[in-house]
Amino acid sequence: MVVVVENHTVIGGLGEAVAGVLLRAGVAPKFRHVGLPDAFLAAGALPTLHDRYGISASAIAASIKGWL
């Protein structure tokens, strides 16, 4: 499984670049992409925002455990 996590919108970011490289190389692993939604987001302290949008370390770990 390949998991790409970014503190950026999921549209046009690192996850899409990694997915493109894998597919062009003929590799098709399970792929998960974690990032911010393509929307106007609330402002605030980073730890609070990371929890809210599911990109804190604990939220990412829980997501990966669920996928396995």
PyMOL Python script that loads the backbone (N, CA, C, O; Angstrom):
from pymol import cmd

cmd.read_pdbstr("""\
ATOM      1  N   MET A   1       0.842  -1.170   0.000  1.00  0.00           N
ATOM      2  CA  MET A   1       0.000   0.000   0.000  1.00  0.00           C
ATOM      3  C   MET A   1       0.890   1.237   0.000  1.00  0.00           C
ATOM      4  O   MET A   1       1.892   1.297   0.713  1.00  0.00           O
ATOM      5  N   VAL A   2       0.516   2.209  -0.797  1.00  0.00           N
ATOM      6  CA  VAL A   2       1.197   3.502  -0.824  1.00  0.00           C
ATOM      7  C   VAL A   2       0.246   4.522  -0.225  1.00  0.00           C
ATOM      8  O   VAL A   2      -0.903   4.638  -0.652  1.00  0.00           O
ATOM      9  N   VAL A   3       0.726   5.255   0.762  1.00  0.00           N
ATOM     10  CA  VAL A   3      -0.060   6.317   1.391  1.00  0.00           C
ATOM     11  C   VAL A   3       0.701   7.624   1.205  1.00  0.00           C
ATOM     12  O   VAL A   3       1.861   7.738   1.600  1.00  0.00           O
ATOM     13  N   VAL A   4       0.043   8.603   0.604  1.00  0.00           N
ATOM     14  CA  VAL A   4       0.629   9.928   0.441  1.00  0.00           C
ATOM     15  C   VAL A   4      -0.172  10.887   1.306  1.00  0.00           C
ATOM     16  O   VAL A   4      -1.394  10.976   1.194  1.00  0.00           O
ATOM     17  N   VAL A   5       0.537  11.601   2.168  1.00  0.00           N
ATOM     18  CA  VAL A   5      -0.100  12.571   3.057  1.00  0.00           C
ATOM     19  C   VAL A   5       0.509  13.930   2.773  1.00  0.00           C
ATOM     20  O   VAL A   5       1.729  14.077   2.707  1.00  0.00           O
ATOM     21  N   GLU A   6      -0.351  14.919   2.606  1.00  0.00           N
ATOM     22  CA  GLU A   6       0.165  16.254   2.350  1.00  0.00           C
ATOM     23  C   GLU A   6      -0.651  17.314   3.069  1.00  0.00           C
ATOM     24  O   GLU A   6      -1.859  17.169   3.256  1.00  0.00           O
ATOM     25  N   ASN A   7       0.018  18.369   3.465  1.00  0.00           N
ATOM     26  CA  ASN A   7      -0.626  19.509   4.110  1.00  0.00           C
ATOM     27  C   ASN A   7      -0.968  20.516   3.011  1.00  0.00           C
ATOM     28  O   ASN A   7      -0.487  21.648   2.993  1.00  0.00           O
ATOM     29  N   HIS A   8      -1.816  20.053   2.103  1.00  0.00           N
ATOM     30  CA  HIS A   8      -2.141  20.803   0.892  1.00  0.00           C
ATOM     31  C   HIS A   8      -3.428  20.195   0.351  1.00  0.00           C
ATOM     32  O   HIS A   8      -3.829  19.109   0.771  1.00  0.00           O
ATOM     33  N   THR A   9      -4.061  20.876  -0.558  1.00  0.00           N
ATOM     34  CA  THR A   9      -5.251  20.315  -1.177  1.00  0.00           C
ATOM     35  C   THR A   9      -4.914  19.041  -1.951  1.00  0.00           C
ATOM     36  O   THR A   9      -3.814  18.904  -2.488  1.00  0.00           O
ATOM     37  N   VAL A  10      -5.845  18.135  -2.001  1.00  0.00           N
ATOM     38  CA  VAL A  10      -5.615  16.875  -2.709  1.00  0.00           C
ATOM     39  C   VAL A  10      -5.645  17.058  -4.224  1.00  0.00           C
ATOM     40  O   VAL A  10      -5.239  16.161  -4.962  1.00  0.00           O
ATOM     41  N   ILE A  11      -6.117  18.197  -4.687  1.00  0.00           N
ATOM     42  CA  ILE A  11      -6.190  18.463  -6.118  1.00  0.00           C
ATOM     43  C   ILE A  11      -4.857  19.058  -6.585  1.00  0.00           C
ATOM     44  O   ILE A  11      -4.446  20.120  -6.118  1.00  0.00           O
ATOM     45  N   GLY A  12      -4.195  18.370  -7.500  1.00  0.00           N
ATOM     46  CA  GLY A  12      -2.974  18.889  -8.087  1.00  0.00           C
ATOM     47  C   GLY A  12      -1.750  18.855  -7.189  1.00  0.00           C
ATOM     48  O   GLY A  12      -0.783  19.577  -7.428  1.00  0.00           O
ATOM     49  N   GLY A  13      -1.784  18.039  -6.179  1.00  0.00           N
ATOM     50  CA  GLY A  13      -0.673  18.006  -5.242  1.00  0.00           C
ATOM     51  C   GLY A  13       0.235  16.804  -5.430  1.00  0.00           C
ATOM     52  O   GLY A  13       0.249  16.164  -6.481  1.00  0.00           O
ATOM     53  N   LEU A  14       0.985  16.519  -4.388  1.00  0.00           N
ATOM     54  CA  LEU A  14       1.959  15.441  -4.410  1.00  0.00           C
ATOM     55  C   LEU A  14       1.300  14.084  -4.659  1.00  0.00           C
ATOM     56  O   LEU A  14       1.847  13.256  -5.387  1.00  0.00           O
ATOM     57  N   GLY A  15       0.135  13.851  -4.063  1.00  0.00           N
ATOM     58  CA  GLY A  15      -0.548  12.564  -4.233  1.00  0.00           C
ATOM     59  C   GLY A  15      -0.859  12.258  -5.677  1.00  0.00           C
ATOM     60  O   GLY A  15      -0.667  11.131  -6.132  1.00  0.00           O
ATOM     61  N   GLU A  16      -1.344  13.260  -6.409  1.00  0.00           N
ATOM     62  CA  GLU A  16      -1.628  13.043  -7.823  1.00  0.00           C
ATOM     63  C   GLU A  16      -0.347  12.783  -8.609  1.00  0.00           C
ATOM     64  O   GLU A  16      -0.347  11.975  -9.537  1.00  0.00           O
ATOM     65  N   ALA A  17       0.735  13.451  -8.251  1.00  0.00           N
ATOM     66  CA  ALA A  17       2.010  13.227  -8.937  1.00  0.00           C
ATOM     67  C   ALA A  17       2.521  11.810  -8.681  1.00  0.00           C
ATOM     68  O   ALA A  17       2.987  11.145  -9.606  1.00  0.00           O
ATOM     69  N   VAL A  18       2.440  11.347  -7.440  1.00  0.00           N
ATOM     70  CA  VAL A  18       2.894   9.995  -7.105  1.00  0.00           C
ATOM     71  C   VAL A  18       2.033   8.962  -7.829  1.00  0.00           C
ATOM     72  O   VAL A  18       2.553   7.996  -8.388  1.00  0.00           O
ATOM     73  N   ALA A  19       0.724   9.165  -7.817  1.00  0.00           N
ATOM     74  CA  ALA A  19      -0.172   8.230  -8.503  1.00  0.00           C
ATOM     75  C   ALA A  19       0.148   8.160  -9.995  1.00  0.00           C
ATOM     76  O   ALA A  19       0.151   7.077 -10.581  1.00  0.00           O
ATOM     77  N   GLY A  20       0.415   9.301 -10.603  1.00  0.00           N
ATOM     78  CA  GLY A  20       0.751   9.326 -12.025  1.00  0.00           C
ATOM     79  C   GLY A  20       2.036   8.571 -12.328  1.00  0.00           C
ATOM     80  O   GLY A  20       2.102   7.828 -13.307  1.00  0.00           O
ATOM     81  N   VAL A  21       3.051   8.755 -11.502  1.00  0.00           N
ATOM     82  CA  VAL A  21       4.323   8.053 -11.709  1.00  0.00           C
ATOM     83  C   VAL A  21       4.124   6.543 -11.578  1.00  0.00           C
ATOM     84  O   VAL A  21       4.636   5.772 -12.389  1.00  0.00           O
ATOM     85  N   LEU A  22       3.382   6.128 -10.561  1.00  0.00           N
ATOM     86  CA  LEU A  22       3.141   4.698 -10.361  1.00  0.00           C
ATOM     87  C   LEU A  22       2.403   4.093 -11.550  1.00  0.00           C
ATOM     88  O   LEU A  22       2.795   3.041 -12.056  1.00  0.00           O
ATOM     89  N   LEU A  23       1.350   4.746 -11.991  1.00  0.00           N
ATOM     90  CA  LEU A  23       0.560   4.206 -13.097  1.00  0.00           C
ATOM     91  C   LEU A  23       1.355   4.161 -14.402  1.00  0.00           C
ATOM     92  O   LEU A  23       1.259   3.197 -15.162  1.00  0.00           O
ATOM     93  N   ARG A  24       2.140   5.209 -14.656  1.00  0.00           N
ATOM     94  CA  ARG A  24       2.950   5.201 -15.878  1.00  0.00           C
ATOM     95  C   ARG A  24       4.017   4.119 -15.850  1.00  0.00           C
ATOM     96  O   ARG A  24       4.453   3.645 -16.899  1.00  0.00           O
ATOM     97  N   ALA A  25       4.440   3.728 -14.654  1.00  0.00           N
ATOM     98  CA  ALA A  25       5.437   2.657 -14.514  1.00  0.00           C
ATOM     99  C   ALA A  25       4.785   1.275 -14.511  1.00  0.00           C
ATOM    100  O   ALA A  25       5.476   0.260 -14.421  1.00  0.00           O
ATOM    101  N   GLY A  26       3.459   1.238 -14.611  1.00  0.00           N
ATOM    102  CA  GLY A  26       2.750  -0.036 -14.633  1.00  0.00           C
ATOM    103  C   GLY A  26       2.586  -0.665 -13.267  1.00  0.00           C
ATOM    104  O   GLY A  26       2.334  -1.864 -13.148  1.00  0.00           O
ATOM    105  N   VAL A  27       2.729   0.152 -12.236  1.00  0.00           N
ATOM    106  CA  VAL A  27       2.593  -0.337 -10.862  1.00  0.00           C
ATOM    107  C   VAL A  27       1.235   0.137 -10.337  1.00  0.00           C
ATOM    108  O   VAL A  27       0.898   1.316 -10.445  1.00  0.00           O
ATOM    109  N   ALA A  28       0.467  -0.785  -9.772  1.00  0.00           N
ATOM    110  CA  ALA A  28      -0.865  -0.420  -9.288  1.00  0.00           C
ATOM    111  C   ALA A  28      -1.092  -0.959  -7.877  1.00  0.00           C
ATOM    112  O   ALA A  28      -1.908  -1.860  -7.683  1.00  0.00           O
ATOM    113  N   PRO A  29      -0.374  -0.413  -6.889  1.00  0.00           N
ATOM    114  CA  PRO A  29      -0.582  -0.866  -5.518  1.00  0.00           C
ATOM    115  C   PRO A  29      -1.874  -0.267  -4.960  1.00  0.00           C
ATOM    116  O   PRO A  29      -2.473   0.615  -5.576  1.00  0.00           O
ATOM    117  N   LYS A  30      -2.291  -0.744  -3.811  1.00  0.00           N
ATOM    118  CA  LYS A  30      -3.357  -0.042  -3.108  1.00  0.00           C
ATOM    119  C   LYS A  30      -2.824   1.354  -2.832  1.00  0.00           C
ATOM    120  O   LYS A  30      -1.683   1.510  -2.398  1.00  0.00           O
ATOM    121  N   PHE A  31      -3.632   2.358  -3.078  1.00  0.00           N
ATOM    122  CA  PHE A  31      -3.173   3.742  -2.980  1.00  0.00           C
ATOM    123  C   PHE A  31      -4.166   4.545  -2.161  1.00  0.00           C
ATOM    124  O   PHE A  31      -5.370   4.496  -2.409  1.00  0.00           O
ATOM    125  N   ARG A  32      -3.672   5.265  -1.208  1.00  0.00           N
ATOM    126  CA  ARG A  32      -4.505   6.152  -0.395  1.00  0.00           C
ATOM    127  C   ARG A  32      -3.867   7.526  -0.377  1.00  0.00           C
ATOM    128  O   ARG A  32      -2.645   7.659  -0.310  1.00  0.00           O
ATOM    129  N   HIS A  33      -4.700   8.535  -0.438  1.00  0.00           N
ATOM    130  CA  HIS A  33      -4.243   9.920  -0.502  1.00  0.00           C
ATOM    131  C   HIS A  33      -4.942  10.699   0.602  1.00  0.00           C
ATOM    132  O   HIS A  33      -6.171  10.760   0.646  1.00  0.00           O
ATOM    133  N   VAL A  34      -4.166  11.285   1.480  1.00  0.00           N
ATOM    134  CA  VAL A  34      -4.711  12.067   2.583  1.00  0.00           C
ATOM    135  C   VAL A  34      -4.248  13.504   2.409  1.00  0.00           C
ATOM    136  O   VAL A  34      -3.054  13.767   2.262  1.00  0.00           O
ATOM    137  N   GLY A  35      -5.183  14.419   2.426  1.00  0.00           N
ATOM    138  CA  GLY A  35      -4.845  15.830   2.303  1.00  0.00           C
ATOM    139  C   GLY A  35      -6.058  16.682   2.592  1.00  0.00           C
ATOM    140  O   GLY A  35      -7.092  16.192   3.047  1.00  0.00           O
ATOM    141  N   LEU A  36      -5.920  17.944   2.325  1.00  0.00           N
ATOM    142  CA  LEU A  36      -7.005  18.886   2.602  1.00  0.00           C
ATOM    143  C   LEU A  36      -8.027  18.871   1.472  1.00  0.00           C
ATOM    144  O   LEU A  36      -7.674  18.678   0.308  1.00  0.00           O
ATOM    145  N   PRO A  37      -9.290  19.073   1.819  1.00  0.00           N
ATOM    146  CA  PRO A  37     -10.324  19.110   0.776  1.00  0.00           C
ATOM    147  C   PRO A  37     -10.143  20.346  -0.103  1.00  0.00           C
ATOM    148  O   PRO A  37      -9.549  21.339   0.316  1.00  0.00           O
ATOM    149  N   ASP A  38     -10.656  20.270  -1.310  1.00  0.00           N
ATOM    150  CA  ASP A  38     -10.601  21.396  -2.235  1.00  0.00           C
ATOM    151  C   ASP A  38     -11.769  22.328  -1.924  1.00  0.00           C
ATOM    152  O   ASP A  38     -12.797  22.312  -2.601  1.00  0.00           O
ATOM    153  N   ALA A  39     -11.586  23.136  -0.886  1.00  0.00           N
ATOM    154  CA  ALA A  39     -12.644  24.026  -0.412  1.00  0.00           C
ATOM    155  C   ALA A  39     -12.013  25.159   0.388  1.00  0.00           C
ATOM    156  O   ALA A  39     -10.833  25.104   0.734  1.00  0.00           O
ATOM    157  N   PHE A  40     -12.811  26.189   0.679  1.00  0.00           N
ATOM    158  CA  PHE A  40     -12.341  27.234   1.574  1.00  0.00           C
ATOM    159  C   PHE A  40     -12.331  26.651   2.979  1.00  0.00           C
ATOM    160  O   PHE A  40     -13.343  26.123   3.440  1.00  0.00           O
ATOM    161  N   LEU A  41     -11.197  26.744   3.660  1.00  0.00           N
ATOM    162  CA  LEU A  41     -11.037  26.121   4.964  1.00  0.00           C
ATOM    163  C   LEU A  41     -11.008  27.160   6.067  1.00  0.00           C
ATOM    164  O   LEU A  41     -10.683  28.326   5.840  1.00  0.00           O
ATOM    165  N   ALA A  42     -11.353  26.718   7.264  1.00  0.00           N
ATOM    166  CA  ALA A  42     -11.324  27.591   8.431  1.00  0.00           C
ATOM    167  C   ALA A  42      -9.880  27.965   8.756  1.00  0.00           C
ATOM    168  O   ALA A  42      -8.943  27.247   8.407  1.00  0.00           O
ATOM    169  N   ALA A  43      -9.724  29.082   9.418  1.00  0.00           N
ATOM    170  CA  ALA A  43      -8.401  29.516   9.876  1.00  0.00           C
ATOM    171  C   ALA A  43      -8.264  29.145  11.345  1.00  0.00           C
ATOM    172  O   ALA A  43      -9.258  29.010  12.058  1.00  0.00           O
ATOM    173  N   GLY A  44      -7.036  28.984  11.786  1.00  0.00           N
ATOM    174  CA  GLY A  44      -6.802  28.675  13.193  1.00  0.00           C
ATOM    175  C   GLY A  44      -5.422  28.104  13.411  1.00  0.00           C
ATOM    176  O   GLY A  44      -4.590  28.074  12.505  1.00  0.00           O
ATOM    177  N   ALA A  45      -5.193  27.655  14.624  1.00  0.00           N
ATOM    178  CA  ALA A  45      -3.906  27.052  14.977  1.00  0.00           C
ATOM    179  C   ALA A  45      -3.735  25.734  14.226  1.00  0.00           C
ATOM    180  O   ALA A  45      -4.689  24.971  14.070  1.00  0.00           O
ATOM    181  N   LEU A  46      -2.517  25.476  13.763  1.00  0.00           N
ATOM    182  CA  LEU A  46      -2.272  24.271  12.963  1.00  0.00           C
ATOM    183  C   LEU A  46      -2.693  22.975  13.653  1.00  0.00           C
ATOM    184  O   LEU A  46      -3.340  22.154  13.003  1.00  0.00           O
ATOM    185  N   PRO A  47      -2.370  22.736  14.924  1.00  0.00           N
ATOM    186  CA  PRO A  47      -2.814  21.472  15.535  1.00  0.00           C
ATOM    187  C   PRO A  47      -4.339  21.292  15.487  1.00  0.00           C
ATOM    188  O   PRO A  47      -4.835  20.190  15.254  1.00  0.00           O
ATOM    189  N   THR A  48      -5.062  22.376  15.707  1.00  0.00           N
ATOM    190  CA  THR A  48      -6.527  22.307  15.649  1.00  0.00           C
ATOM    191  C   THR A  48      -7.003  21.996  14.247  1.00  0.00           C
ATOM    192  O   THR A  48      -7.894  21.168  14.056  1.00  0.00           O
ATOM    193  N   LEU A  49      -6.411  22.659  13.263  1.00  0.00           N
ATOM    194  CA  LEU A  49      -6.805  22.425  11.875  1.00  0.00           C
ATOM    195  C   LEU A  49      -6.426  21.032  11.408  1.00  0.00           C
ATOM    196  O   LEU A  49      -7.185  20.399  10.672  1.00  0.00           O
ATOM    197  N   HIS A  50      -5.267  20.545  11.822  1.00  0.00           N
ATOM    198  CA  HIS A  50      -4.858  19.187  11.452  1.00  0.00           C
ATOM    199  C   HIS A  50      -5.844  18.159  11.994  1.00  0.00           C
ATOM    200  O   HIS A  50      -6.186  17.202  11.298  1.00  0.00           O
ATOM    201  N   ASP A  51      -6.303  18.347  13.226  1.00  0.00           N
ATOM    202  CA  ASP A  51      -7.313  17.445  13.788  1.00  0.00           C
ATOM    203  C   ASP A  51      -8.624  17.569  13.018  1.00  0.00           C
ATOM    204  O   ASP A  51      -9.246  16.560  12.688  1.00  0.00           O
ATOM    205  N   ARG A  52      -9.040  18.779  12.736  1.00  0.00           N
ATOM    206  CA  ARG A  52     -10.321  19.015  12.061  1.00  0.00           C
ATOM    207  C   ARG A  52     -10.361  18.364  10.681  1.00  0.00           C
ATOM    208  O   ARG A  52     -11.387  17.814  10.284  1.00  0.00           O
ATOM    209  N   TYR A  53      -9.256  18.425   9.955  1.00  0.00           N
ATOM    210  CA  TYR A  53      -9.243  17.940   8.578  1.00  0.00           C
ATOM    211  C   TYR A  53      -8.599  16.563   8.420  1.00  0.00           C
ATOM    212  O   TYR A  53      -8.370  16.114   7.297  1.00  0.00           O
ATOM    213  N   GLY A  54      -8.309  15.893   9.526  1.00  0.00           N
ATOM    214  CA  GLY A  54      -7.850  14.511   9.475  1.00  0.00           C
ATOM    215  C   GLY A  54      -6.413  14.318   9.041  1.00  0.00           C
ATOM    216  O   GLY A  54      -6.055  13.256   8.532  1.00  0.00           O
ATOM    217  N   ILE A  55      -5.571  15.348   9.240  1.00  0.00           N
ATOM    218  CA  ILE A  55      -4.174  15.197   8.854  1.00  0.00           C
ATOM    219  C   ILE A  55      -3.226  15.300  10.051  1.00  0.00           C
ATOM    220  O   ILE A  55      -2.031  15.537   9.878  1.00  0.00           O
ATOM    221  N   SER A  56      -3.750  15.125  11.249  1.00  0.00           N
ATOM    222  CA  SER A  56      -2.874  15.041  12.420  1.00  0.00           C
ATOM    223  C   SER A  56      -2.246  13.649  12.441  1.00  0.00           C
ATOM    224  O   SER A  56      -2.752  12.727  11.802  1.00  0.00           O
ATOM    225  N   ALA A  57      -1.161  13.502  13.163  1.00  0.00           N
ATOM    226  CA  ALA A  57      -0.481  12.203  13.222  1.00  0.00           C
ATOM    227  C   ALA A  57      -1.422  11.110  13.707  1.00  0.00           C
ATOM    228  O   ALA A  57      -1.427  10.011  13.151  1.00  0.00           O
ATOM    229  N   SER A  58      -2.217  11.390  14.732  1.00  0.00           N
ATOM    230  CA  SER A  58      -3.123  10.363  15.267  1.00  0.00           C
ATOM    231  C   SER A  58      -4.232  10.023  14.276  1.00  0.00           C
ATOM    232  O   SER A  58      -4.619   8.860  14.162  1.00  0.00           O
ATOM    233  N   ALA A  59      -4.745  11.012  13.565  1.00  0.00           N
ATOM    234  CA  ALA A  59      -5.798  10.751  12.575  1.00  0.00           C
ATOM    235  C   ALA A  59      -5.253   9.943  11.398  1.00  0.00           C
ATOM    236  O   ALA A  59      -5.922   9.040  10.896  1.00  0.00           O
ATOM    237  N   ILE A  60      -4.045  10.269  10.964  1.00  0.00           N
ATOM    238  CA  ILE A  60      -3.428   9.526   9.860  1.00  0.00           C
ATOM    239  C   ILE A  60      -3.160   8.087  10.277  1.00  0.00           C
ATOM    240  O   ILE A  60      -3.426   7.160   9.512  1.00  0.00           O
ATOM    241  N   ALA A  61      -2.629   7.890  11.496  1.00  0.00           N
ATOM    242  CA  ALA A  61      -2.365   6.529  11.985  1.00  0.00           C
ATOM    243  C   ALA A  61      -3.666   5.722  12.046  1.00  0.00           C
ATOM    244  O   ALA A  61      -3.688   4.553  11.663  1.00  0.00           O
ATOM    245  N   ALA A  62      -4.739   6.338  12.522  1.00  0.00           N
ATOM    246  CA  ALA A  62      -6.021   5.639  12.610  1.00  0.00           C
ATOM    247  C   ALA A  62      -6.540   5.269  11.215  1.00  0.00           C
ATOM    248  O   ALA A  62      -7.070   4.176  11.016  1.00  0.00           O
ATOM    249  N   SER A  63      -6.386   6.176  10.260  1.00  0.00           N
ATOM    250  CA  SER A  63      -6.820   5.889   8.887  1.00  0.00           C
ATOM    251  C   SER A  63      -6.046   4.711   8.310  1.00  0.00           C
ATOM    252  O   SER A  63      -6.630   3.804   7.717  1.00  0.00           O
ATOM    253  N   ILE A  64      -4.733   4.729   8.487  1.00  0.00           N
ATOM    254  CA  ILE A  64      -3.905   3.647   7.932  1.00  0.00           C
ATOM    255  C   ILE A  64      -4.254   2.317   8.580  1.00  0.00           C
ATOM    256  O   ILE A  64      -4.352   1.304   7.886  1.00  0.00           O
ATOM    257  N   LYS A  65      -4.442   2.297   9.896  1.00  0.00           N
ATOM    258  CA  LYS A  65      -4.843   1.062  10.585  1.00  0.00           C
ATOM    259  C   LYS A  65      -6.159   0.548  10.033  1.00  0.00           C
ATOM    260  O   LYS A  65      -6.330  -0.659   9.863  1.00  0.00           O
ATOM    261  N   GLY A  66      -7.085   1.444   9.754  1.00  0.00           N
ATOM    262  CA  GLY A  66      -8.370   1.046   9.186  1.00  0.00           C
ATOM    263  C   GLY A  66      -8.251   0.471   7.786  1.00  0.00           C
ATOM    264  O   GLY A  66      -8.998  -0.437   7.423  1.00  0.00           O
ATOM    265  N   TRP A  67      -7.320   0.991   6.997  1.00  0.00           N
ATOM    266  CA  TRP A  67      -7.138   0.503   5.635  1.00  0.00           C
ATOM    267  C   TRP A  67      -6.455  -0.857   5.601  1.00  0.00           C
ATOM    268  O   TRP A  67      -6.659  -1.640   4.673  1.00  0.00           O
ATOM    269  N   LEU A  68      -5.644  -1.132   6.619  1.00  0.00           N
ATOM    270  CA  LEU A  68      -4.948  -2.422   6.650  1.00  0.00           C
ATOM    271  C   LEU A  68      -5.908  -3.483   7.124  1.00  0.00           C
ATOM    272  O   LEU A  68      -5.534  -4.651   7.228  1.00  0.00           O
TER     273      LEU A  68
END
""", "prot")
cmd.dss("prot")
cmd.show_as("cartoon", "prot")
cmd.util.cbc("prot")
cmd.orient("prot")
